[in-house]
Amino acid sequence: PMKKIVDPQRIEDKSFKIIEGLLADLNLPKEQKEVVKRVIHATVDLDYARGLIFHPCAIEAGLAALRTGKNIVTDVNMVKVGIRREILSGFGGAVACLINDQEVVQSSSQSGYTRAAISMRKAHQLMDGGIVAIGNAPTALFEVCDLVRKGKARPALIIGVPVGFVGAAESKKELITLPVPFITNQGGKGGSSVAVAIVNALLKMTEVKGE
């Protein structure tokens, strides 16, 4: 019978060895490859190897935001809880998710707009110089794009990987036209676990590459 591996560190190490083998011929800058590896580790989906799209300054902008203690704003709590906050708080940063904020909930039921979109509007100042990580709601990504275009939000990096059949692909197309660093993908794939994996890959890099 196959010997079970139960030690968590060994499981993770073995997973990454397998992923590295599968990505051996992927010609990407080292830091982008680290992000791709974490996303594949989280999803077991090799399409992300060629599917993730990085703005040329994305990694640099994200690392600078993390190291200077800027905020991470997320669309849903599932993204918020997955982020390795012990590394983030070491730099003085915090994660904000306003989807259950009372004003946001009220405004959503009155206006008919999604809570995710309204939460982005309310959090626009928290984004300044920070990271926006959207893993669920295309409406949140559309709203952030709109806020950036209007000069109301100035994030250093937008991680836009909302999931779904309605609006997800379109919101990502909108994102890549912005004059702001981004990490995204094409199509409807994505999700909270993808957004979390990208943020945590960046947080891990801050530990390795201390200035």
N, C-alpha and C positions, 0 to 999 in steps of 0.2 A: 504493500500500500504506500501511497505517496505520503512523505513525511510533512506534517502540518507545520507551517512557520507561524508562530504565535507572537513572537517578539515584535512590537510595533516598529521599532527602528529598522529591524532587518527587513520587515515587509516593505517599508518605504524605500529603503536602499535598493532592494531587489526590483521594485516597481520602476524606480528611476533608471536602473541599469537596462531594463527591458526597453523603456522609452528611448533611452540614448541609442540603443542598438537600432531601433526602428527609425530614428531620425538621423542616422549617421551621414546620409547624403544630403541633408537639408542645409543649404547654403545661406545661413543667416548670421548676422552679428551675434556674438556670444550672449549679450544681455537679452536680446530679443528671444534667443533660443531658450534661455532660462524661463522666460514667461510662457513660451509655447509648451515647454515640458510640464510646467505646473498645471496648465489648462488641460493638457492631455491626461495628466495624472488624475485630475478631478473628474474628467468626463469619459475617459477611455474612448475618446473620439479622435482618430488620427486626422480627420478633415481639418482640424485646427492647425495642423502643421503648415498647411499652405493657405489656410483660410484667414488667419489673423492678419490684420493690416495695421502697420505701425507708422505714424507720422515720424519723420526722421529725428525730431527732437523729443519724442514721447518719453523715452526712458529717462533721459537727462532731466526733463522738466518734472517728471514724477518724483525722482529721487531728491531733487532740490526742494520740492514742496514738502516731502516727508521729513527731510533733515532739518528744515527750518520750522518744524512744528505747526504746519498749516493743517486746516481741517480736511476731513474726507466727508463729503456729503453723499448719502446713498438714497436710492429710490424706495427701497423696501427694507424691513428689519432683517430679512433673511441674509441680505448682503452685510448689513451692519454687524450681526452677531458672528459672522464667519471671519471677520477681519482680526488679525492678530494684534489686539490692542495693547498687549504688554510692550511690544516693540514701538508702536506708535506713541504711547504715552511717555516712553523714554525720551522721545524728542519733544514732548510737550504738545503733541497733536491730539485731536479728538475726532470721534465719528458722530455725525449728526444725521438723523433720519426723522423727518417731520410728518410722515404719512399718518400717524395717529394723533397729531397735534389737534387740539379741539377746534381752533380757528380753521384749520385746513379741512377737517371733517365737515364743519358747518358750511363753509364756503362751497365745498364740493356738492353738498346736497341742495344748496340754493341755486348754484350756477349750472349744474349738470356736467361740469368738467371733472376729470378724474382727480382723485386725491393725490395721485403721484405727480400730476402736472402742477397742481396748486402748491404742493409741498416744495417743488423746485422754485417756484416764484417766491415763496416765503423765505427760502433758504439762500436767496441769491447773494446776500452779502457774506454769508458764511463760506461761499465758494472762492472768494477772492484769494488768488495765489495758491489755492488748494486743489484738491482732486475731486471730481464728480465721478461716482461709480454707479452706473445704471445697469442692472442685471435682469430687470423684469419688465418694466413698463415703457413701451415705445412713446407713449404720451409724455412721459418725463423727459425723454431724450429730445423730442420735438420742442418742448418748452425750454430746455437748456439752450438749444440751438438758437431759439428766438431771443432769449435773454442775452446771449452773447452778441448776436447781430445788432441788438438795440443798445449795446454797451452797458447793460444793467448787471451783467455777471462777467467776472474776469478770472475764470479758473486757469490754473497752470496746465492741467491735463484733464481730458474727458475720457473716461473708460466707458464706452457705449456698446454694451452687448445685450440689449433687451431681446426677449424671446417671443416668438408667436407668429401666427399667420396674418395678423392684421397690423400693419404699420411698422413692424420691426425692421424689415429690409429697407423700407422707405426712410425711416428715421436715421438709419446708418448712412444712407446715401447723402442725406442732408448734413450729417456730422462731418463727413470727409471734405465738404466744401468750406468748412469754417477755417478762419485764420488762427486756430488754436491747436496745440498738440493733442493727439487722440490715439487711442488703441481701440480697434473695433474689428468687425468681421462682416462678410457679406451674407445676405439671406436672413432667414427667420430663426436660425439656431442661436443659442446663447443661454442666458439664465443666470440666476444668483450665484451658482457654484463657479461659473466662468468668471464673473466679475470679482468674486472673492479670490479666486486663484491668481488673477492678474495683480490685484492689490498686494496679496501676500508674497508674490514673487518679488515685487518691488521692495516691500519691507525687508525681505530676506537679503536683498542686494545691499541695503543700507548697512547691514551688519558686516557684510563681507568687505565692502569697498569704502571703509571710513576715510574721509578726507583728512 
